[in-house]
């Protein structure tokens, strides 16, 4: 069997994103034991940096062993017990998944649904809280990866406080790309993933719990159904003093996350957020000249993931295949009811650059010219350049 050699790829799909060479190099650092004092110092560094990224002072802030889906499951099953009512906002795949996890652990999921690409407005949550009280928690996806929609959270948090419900937030496609203000917005449980805007390999789930949520976790009526994801046990391992063994941590992955967080710290969050916004505006300006219109409303579009609808005269799957085969560029197609109808283009972390935007638009234009659905060569690139030169956003 020959050695595996990964083909060159420009990762502009919904994840993973491009990984910085410093992060890859960090993964090659020699292993130490997961209770070695030097590794425990690495964990402490990660906690400090994650608190800054989540904008929180929460003592319980850590990186769970597992992908973002593990973070999602841990967030739900630790606070929801059999019989608990949870309001779940559904506007795409991941809201649907949250509801399924609530029901799998014996909770009652009250689904507040809107068409994919739209967002759940605060009045919808207010109505559900009023009609369903008592409610244990409200669960929302801040940045819906399947649609590119961006949820407002502050007013919903205030509603949760009024009805004494926890607020659980999925920040998988937002953390590190747009503001996530855990303390200011009153979020009780917030989880993310390393392979999106943090530009690390998949395999860790950053997670933070408020003191209110941690009290719920530690005072359950019954033990958490999953030992591996039991946050009351994991909390002792991620306590910064007298860490207690829980499981063998993915040491190399945590090396990588520490370096990825250091890169974010060096760039600074305001500059990082502005970079994501600018590149997203330029990409969308170019795509719209090709007849590819955004799915979410203008004030609810994610800068980290652009979701555009595909006209009937474009074979979307064929274009994605040709982008990969001819140019080594990966973008994503639609999921669920949006399959075959949209493209999902990720500009997250290291993937969010002007060079990548222009490379993608040039490749799409070339395929469109060959296929006959682009009649004005260079228009997409010109529109993007207009944004970069300070022109109006789309």
Secondary structure, DSSP 8 states (H G I E B T S, - for coil): ---------EE-SSS-----HHHHHHHTS----TT-HHHHHHHHHHHHHHHHHHT---SEEEEEES-HHHHHHHHHHTT--TT-EEEEEESSHHHHHHHHHHHHTT-EEEEEE--TTS---HHHHHHHHHHH-S-SEEEEESEETTTTEE---HHHHHHHHHTT-EEEEE-TTTBTTB---HHHHT-SEEE--TTSTT-S-S-EEEEEE-HHHHHHHHT-SS--S-STT-HHHHHHHS-SSS----S---HHHHHHHHHHHHHHHHH-HHHHHHHHHHHHHHHHHHHHHTT--BSS-GGGB-SSEEEEE--TTS-HHHHHHHIIIII-EE-EE--GGGTTTEEEEE--GGG--HHHHHHHHHHHHHHHHHHT---STTHHHHHHHHHHTT----
